């Protein structure tokens, strides 16, 4: 009985188009990643690996390395699934747009004030934006940015809870980044207190924001069966 009441309440929530939620998530996340880097607290864990490659091999931009990294994540998921998943191709397109937006935001972010008090503000805003963006991505009912898709799909494949998978994925990204910059550049780069804090807490933050969204909104998309949208 309680389960039916909960389902009824969920069905009465606001209905949002998943396509709009995904578009918002891509814009929010790309800006959040660049803003966190600009805060001098370190880059977000999901972008730390391509950022390290852009430092070690600067012939390609951060956006281009991000696209390459996302492609490898998609390939890894297909290997784990042991089949070709056509929806992942859509995710690849979304990842390309995200990567291009990184370069766009990097081109203008320098006009913002650059001082310690502002850095703190930028980190808080970027942390919340990235958490919100990923929470929206996980619920839009569409293939999403590969760096967000990977932990979500891996959680479903392995049966391990999403927060644990997300935190583990972020920590591995940080370790790879630390090793690359230390051994190739002779010093750590791109990793700061903000990066470490986000890596160990963002999975929980995404879960909390996701629960709030679930209580108020349900999403529909062109990929959903019509019966499920009713």
Protein Blocks (a to p, Z undefined) as FASTA:
>chain_A
ZZmmmmmmmmmpccddfklmmmmmmmmmmmmmmmmmmnonopafklmmmmmmmmmmmmbc
fklmmmmmmmmmmmmmmmmnopacfklmmmmmmmmmmmmmmmmmmmmmmmpccdfklmmm
mmmmmmmmmmmmmmmmmmnopacdfklmmmmmmmmmnopafklmmmmmmmmmmmmmmmmm
mmmnopaehiafklmmmmmmmmmmmmmmmmmmmmmpccddfkbcfklmZZ
